[in-house]
Amino acid sequence: MKPYEENIVTFTAMFDGYSGALARFEIAAKQQDGAAAYVPLFEALNWAVVLDDRTAAHFEPEGKPLGFAWRDRVAGADLMRGVRFARNSIHHDWSDALRLDTGGMRFPMTFPVVFFEWTWCRAADLAKRGKADAEGEAVYGEALEGQPVRHTLTQLGLVFSFLRALLEPFT
């Protein structure tokens, strides 16, 4: 038996945690209350890192784990390195990665329609007291900085949903 087959918590259970945090973020993102948006973002990013680690350990398309190279095999997963950079800054350094953009609505629209968006702050504004991650910071700067947080979290949700079907197929 492989070590991960003994796990009680399944990838699906972790994915459900991520999905629940994403749903809570989507509700909170309709308010201009930074603390209300920060709490489910913090949770979603932590679930994302757990799912990233789980995939690195258990995704074995050629019979051995790919490690973090799994991100090169799944469309949309390339932003995970930048997400991990944001999560580490938020989690370890208590950074506030959110910025309220009041420049109007962004597409795709969600209801109720609001004329603001929670976006990722500039990479330079994130605290970096912990271990340096130049590659993660570069991905964050290119793929996340200034972009709507909900877009990133939704894209990751699609990535993790795809992986759930691969790692724990339904019978």
N, C-alpha and C positions, 0 to 999 in steps of 0.2 A: 504494500500500500504506500502511495506517495504521501509525503507529509501533509500536503494541503487537503488530501481527502479526509483527514481526521478533523478538519476545522468544523466547528459548530456553526459559525457565522458564514453564510454563503455569500458569493459575489452578488447574488440577487438581493439579499438583505441589505448589503452595503449600497447597492444601486438604489434601492427603495429609500434609504437614508438620504442619498444625494437628491433624488427626485422630490422628496418631501421638503428639503431645504430650498431647492430651486423654486418650488411652488410658494413657499413662504417669502422668498425674496421677491418674486413677481408681484405679490400682494403689497409688500412693504415698499417696493419701488414706485408705487403710485402715490406715495406721500413724499413730502419734502423734509422728512425727518431722518437725518443721517444715522442716528442710533438705531432706529427701526429697520433700516436697510442693512446696517453693518452686521447685526446679529445673525440673520440667515445667510449673509454672504460668508461670514466667518465659518459657519457650519458647513455650507456647501463646499468651500475650499478645502476644509479638512476631510470631508468625504471624498473629494476629488483626489487628494493625495493618497488616501487609503486605497482607492480604486487603482490609482497609478501604480502603487507598490504591489498590490495584489496581482495586477496584470503582468508587471515585470517578473514576478516570481512564478507565475503559473501559465502564461501564454507560451505554448510549446508547439508551434506549427511544424517544426522539423524534429520534434522529440526532445528538445532541451529548451529551458527557459531563455527567452530573448533578452531579458533584462529591460532596460529602458529603451532599447532599440525597437521595442514594440511600437513606439510612437511613429516610427518611419513606415510601418506597415498598415496603419489604419488612417484613412482619410480624415483630416480635421484634428488629429491627435498631436500634430506638431506644436500647437500652442500650449500643450501641457507644461512644457519647461517654463514658459513665462507665467503660467498660472501658479506653478509651484514656487516661483520667485515671489509672487505677490502673497501667496499663502504664508511663506516663511517670514516675510516682513510683517505681515499682520499678526501672525501667531507668536513669533518670538520677540519682535520689537514693538508690538502694539501700534503699528502704523495704521493710518487711515488711508486706505487705497481709493476711497470713493470721492468723486467730485460731482457736484450738482451742476449740470449744464442746463441753463434756462433759455437756451437759444431756439427753442421750438421743439416740435415733436419729431421723432425719428421713425423710420419704417424698419420692419413691418410694424404697423400700428397694433396696439392691443387696447382692449377696453377695460375700464373707462379710459378714454383718450386724455392724456395730460400733455402739457406743453413744456416738459422738462425731461431730463434723462439722467440717470446715475451712470457716470462714466468712470473709467479707470484713470487715476491721477497720473501725473508725469513720473517716470521712473526715478528721476532725480529727487522727487519729493518723498520717496519711500525710505524709511530708515534702513540702514545696512550695517547694524552693529555686529551681527553674527557672521557666520562663514560667508566669504565672498562667493558669488555665483555670477561671474561675468557673462556666461552664455545665457543663463536664465534672464538676467537683466536685459541682454540684447534682444531676446525673443519677446520679453515683456514690452520693451520700447517699440519694437516693430509691429507686433500683433495686437497688443492690448491697449497701450497708452492712448487715451482720448476716445476709445471705443466704448459703446454701451456695454455695461457689465452683463446685462441680460442676454445679449447676443453670445458672449463668451460662454456663459453658463448653459445656454441652450445648445450650443455646438458641442460642448463636452457631454451633455446629456445624450445626444445622438451617438457620440463615440462610445460611451459606456453602455448604452442600450445594445449597440452592435456587438460589443465584447461580451455582454451578458449572454447573448444568443450563442456565441462561440464557446464560451467557457462553461456554461451551464445550460445546454440545450434542453428544451422541454420535451418530455416523452409523451 
